C-alpha cells in the first residue's frame, strides 16, 4: 500500500474490527473475570460470590491486577496480529495514536 489514504482507511477498518474482538480472562477459579476488547476497553467485570468475603480482599486485589494485565497483554497480541495481516507480516514499530 503506497497510498497514505488507503493506509488510513485500512487502519480505521482495523480499529473497528478490534472493537469487536474480545478477550475473556478469569482469575481465582471465577473469583474475578474481565472482558476487554482489542482496543483495550474494559467491557465487563464480574466478581464471583467468594470475592465478596472480607477475608478475600487482599487476594482479590491481586487477582484483579493480574486479570487486567493479562487482558491488556492479550488485546495487544490481537492488535499485533491484525496489523500483521494489514502489512503482510511486516514488523512495524509501535505507532502511537493509530490504534
C-alpha positions in Angstrom: 0.0 0.0 0.0 1.8 3.1 -1.2 -1.2 5.4 -0.9 -1.4 7.1 2.5 -5.2 7.5 2.2 -5.6 3.7 1.7 -3.4 3.0 4.7 -5.5 5.4 6.9 -8.7 3.7 5.6 -7.3 0.3 6.5 -6.2 1.5 9.9 -9.7 2.7 10.6 -11.1 -0.6 9.4 -8.8 -2.4 11.8 -9.8 -0.1 14.7 -13.5 -1.0 14.1 -12.6 -4.7 13.9 -10.6 -4.5 17.1 -13.6 -3.1 18.9 -15.5 -6.3 18.1 -12.7 -8.8 19.1 -12.6 -9.6 22.8 -10.5 -11.4 25.4 -12.1 -13.0 28.4 -9.8 -13.5 31.5 -10.8 -15.3 34.7 -8.7 -15.5 37.9 -9.1 -17.3 41.1 -11.5 -20.0 39.9 -14.0 -17.4 38.8 -13.5 -15.1 41.7 -12.9 -12.3 39.2 -13.3 -12.1 35.5 -12.8 -9.3 32.9 -13.7 -8.9 29.3 -11.7 -6.4 27.2 -11.8 -5.6 23.5 -8.9 -5.3 21.1 -8.8 -1.5 21.7 -8.1 -2.3 25.4 -11.5 -1.0 26.5 -13.0 -2.9 29.5 -16.4 -4.2 28.5 -17.3 -6.3 31.5 -16.1 -7.0 35.1 -17.6 -9.8 37.2 -17.0 -10.8 40.8 -17.8 -14.3 42.0 -19.6 -14.9 45.3 -16.3 -15.8 47.1 -14.9 -12.4 46.1 -17.3 -10.6 48.4 -15.9 -12.1 51.6 -13.9 -9.7 53.8 -11.3 -12.4 54.2 -10.5 -12.4 50.5 -9.8 -8.6 49.9 -6.0 -8.9 49.6 -6.3 -11.9 47.3 -9.0 -10.2 45.2 -6.8 -7.1 44.7 -4.0 -9.3 43.4 -6.4 -11.2 41.1 -7.9 -8.0 39.7 -4.5 -6.6 38.9 -3.4 -9.9 37.3 -6.5 -10.3 35.2 -6.3 -6.7 33.9 -2.7 -7.1 33.0 -3.4 -10.4 31.2 -6.3 -8.9 29.3 -4.1 -5.9 28.2 -1.4 -8.3 27.0 -3.8 -10.5 25.1 -5.5 -7.5 23.5 -2.1 -6.2 22.5 -1.4 -9.5 20.8 -4.7 -9.3 18.9 -3.6 -5.8 17.7 -0.2 -7.1 16.5 -2.0 -10.0 14.7 -4.3 -7.6 12.9 -1.5 -5.2 12.0 0.5 -8.2 10.7 -2.4 -9.1 8.4 -2.5 -5.5 7.1 1.2 -5.3 6.5 1.7 -8.8 5.2 3.7 -9.8 8.3 6.0 -6.7 8.2 7.1 -5.9 11.7 6.3 -2.2 12.3 7.3 -0.2 15.4 4.5 1.0 17.7 2.7 3.8 16.1 1.1 5.9 18.9 -2.3 7.2 18.3 -3.1 4.9 15.4 -4.8 2.2 17.5 
